[in-house]
Amino acid sequence: MFDEILAPLKSARRVLVASHVRPDADALGSTLAAALWLRGLGKEVVTWNEDGMPEKFRYLPGHEGITAPPEIPEKFDVFLALDTSVKNRLGSVVNAIAPGALWINIDHHVSNECYGDINHVDPTSPATGQILYEFFRAIGVEISHPMADNLFAAISTDTGSFQYQGTDSRTFEAGAGLIAAGVDVATLSRAMYENQPRRRFELLRFALNRTEFHCADRIATFSLTMEDAGRLGVLPEDNEGIIDQVRSIEGVQAAIFFEELPEGRVRVSARSKNPALDVCKICQIFKGGGHRLAAGARISGSLAQVREEFLKVVSDEILKRD
Ligand SMILES: [Mn+2]
């Protein structure tokens, strides 16, 4: 399976590596690890993300190489899409790739639409970083310390520090292998988890104050209007992970975050703690996707409308099991 990916990358001269909008550390860490490896093979490598390089991921080695895509399309032999389940989640990256590139899609989202010319989708892997780790191991690549830091950050963040569904012996083997390759767990973890900007704390404080409970306390939600976001001075990257704090409440099966976006759209992030409650399936009804226990969608409508509609589907799903 990995041969199919390796051959075109080996023969390519110019490669683009990119991932989804609103990137997380799995998206960016995987991008950077792949880029470091490909540069080591002598390739000309370009790394883009629609959102550029968010400030909070500056601990990732090689972060300065990630830029927003240009206006004028560029030519590549291969485009390596990482951690991205559907093509439109690549955002403006898609328009910046001239026709003719071979698209390789490597991902772990169960909802992946296999939009690549070559697709390697492994939903048993809790992070794209773990797929890359196993790929590098399978083809005998020596993982450098900067590559290891990127892959460890990818795996640690996507598994909630080796806790979430899908974390298994393979994940810990990858963790062990990356530590052997140079990762200093305490230093990297401090950079990842104990370096939050004050404005993110203010957002958390706001979210906790505004959290509402529904469906006999089995659903917890909070909403963020553009006005509140402006007043708190939060950046889009500050939202990540706040929903997980809400999910951690005893008895809560689903936590949902509604974020008002420009142009009459709402970003919904849904988390489940009950393996029988598949939030990916629910998000797919709204043209979103993700994982069974962590998924999202962007839905047209006002905050109030979207909130009501989405909440109804989740409540029905929970009540159906009573
Ligand atoms: Mn991921």
Residues whose N, C-alpha, C, O or C-beta is under 5 A from the ligand:
A	BS01	MN	D26 D83 A127 T128 D158
